[in-house]
Amino acid sequence: MRALIQRVSQASVTVEDDIIGDIGPGLLVLICAMEGDGKAEADQMATKISKLRIFRDDNGKMNRSVKDIGGGALVVSQFTLAADTRRGNRPGFSSAAAPDLGRTLYTRFADQLASLDVPVTRGSFGADMQVSLVNSGPVTIWMDSADW
């Protein structure tokens, strides 16, 4: 799985002019299931993100997790994280998981993150979404389970 994690002071997702999810301080997690991914990758990604220490402690160091600060996570599916830009000018997305598997692993990831005591709000899988955020820091981190 691939994830782009942004530390935010607030974030929301809108579908057809309706806000379907919003959070205050926490994480915006854009997530993509890749071909060959399974439940283990979804679970491992959720665990790692729940413990990721990217929030400031009392000394100003990034030493706290989203759980430590009582923050939430806005989880949004984004198959474009699978973009292959090695050839030409039009990205290819053939390495992304098929839509049915992608939906299953997106749901699994969000459910697992919630089970780890991180309040989770979600986008709508496959929908045309508008995502708004205030990136805090800015802090943006890329994770790919293939690197583990």
HELIX and SHEET records of a PDB file:
HELIX    1   1 LYS A   39  LYS A   51  1                                  13    
HELIX    2   2 VAL A   66  ILE A   69  1                                   4    
HELIX    3   3 PHE A   79  ALA A   82  5                                   4    
HELIX    4   4 PRO A   99  SER A  115  1                                  17    
HELIX    5   5 SER A  145  ASP A  147  5                                   3    
SHEET    1   A 5 ASP A  18  ILE A  23  0                                        
SHEET    2   A 5 ARG A   2  VAL A  15 -1                                        
SHEET    3   A 5 GLY A  26  CYS A  32 -1                                        
SHEET    4   A 5 GLY A  72  SER A  77  1                                        
SHEET    5   A 5 VAL A 120  ARG A 122  1                                        
SHEET    1   B 3 ASP A  18  ILE A  23  0                                        
SHEET    2   B 3 ARG A   2  VAL A  15 -1                                        
SHEET    3   B 3 GLN A 130  ASP A 144 -1                                        
SHEET    1   C 2 PHE A  55  ARG A  56  0                                        
SHEET    2   C 2 MET A  62  ARG A  64 -1                                        
END                                                                             
